Amino acid sequence: MFRRTFWFTAGAAAGVWATTKVNRKLKQLTPESLAAQAANKAIEAGHRLKDFALDVRDGMAEREAELDEALGLKDHPELPGPRRIAAIESSPKHSKNPTYVERSTYSYNRNEDH
């Protein structure tokens, strides 16, 4: 009698365990769950890429400092700025508010398709 009760209980427990396991797996395979998992993986990949980019930027700054020291550029911190900007700013043609000639073929909108 105890033997049959034991095996009946063991079978019922195994059935409940298997049913629970299958239901969990089916919930993981729903479209919503798969989309959430993909979004989480994409976010993780984005964080890893950001960390990599920050590491590269730190390495670049460190290497630039090494090169500045090796080339002696640290001795002259007041190096001149880019010449193009100075040339544009001193140009009499250059103004803060550009005017456009009416009926010209020039368009200020660079995104036009024609």
BELPE-V850990 format. One record per residue. N is the residue number from 0. RES is the residue in three letters. PSI is psi as a letter, one per 20 degrees, with the letter a starting at -180 (999 if undefined). Layout:
N:RES:PSI
N:RES:PSI
This chain:
0:MET:g
1:PHE:h
2:ARG:g
3:ARG:h
4:THR:g
5:PHE:g
6:TRP:h
7:PHE:g
8:THR:g
9:ALA:g
10:GLY:g
11:ALA:g
12:ALA:g
13:ALA:h
14:GLY:g
15:VAL:g
16:TRP:g
17:ALA:g
18:THR:g
19:THR:g
20:LYS:g
21:VAL:g
22:ASN:h
23:ARG:g
24:LYS:h
25:LEU:h
26:LYS:h
27:GLN:h
28:LEU:j
29:THR:q
30:PRO:h
31:GLU:g
32:SER:g
33:LEU:h
34:ALA:g
35:ALA:g
36:GLN:g
37:ALA:g
38:ALA:g
39:ASN:g
40:LYS:h
41:ALA:g
42:ILE:g
43:GLU:g
44:ALA:h
45:GLY:g
46:HIS:h
47:ARG:g
48:LEU:h
49:LYS:g
50:ASP:g
51:PHE:g
52:ALA:h
53:LEU:h
54:ASP:g
55:VAL:g
56:ARG:g
57:ASP:g
58:GLY:h
59:MET:g
60:ALA:g
61:GLU:g
62:ARG:h
63:GLU:h
64:ALA:g
65:GLU:g
66:LEU:g
67:ASP:g
68:GLU:g
69:ALA:h
70:LEU:i
71:GLY:k
72:LEU:i
73:LYS:h
74:ASP:h
75:HIS:n
76:PRO:i
77:GLU:l
78:LEU:q
79:PRO:q
80:GLY:a
81:PRO:p
82:ARG:h
83:ARG:g
84:ILE:g
85:ALA:h
86:ALA:g
87:ILE:g
88:GLU:h
89:SER:i
90:SER:p
91:PRO:h
92:LYS:h
93:HIS:p
94:SER:r
95:LYS:h
96:ASN:n
97:PRO:q
98:THR:q
99:TYR:p
100:VAL:p
101:GLU:q
102:ARG:k
103:SER:r
104:THR:i
105:TYR:p
106:SER:p
107:TYR:i
108:ASN:o
109:ARG:i
110:ASN:j
111:GLU:q
112:ASP:o
113:HIS:999
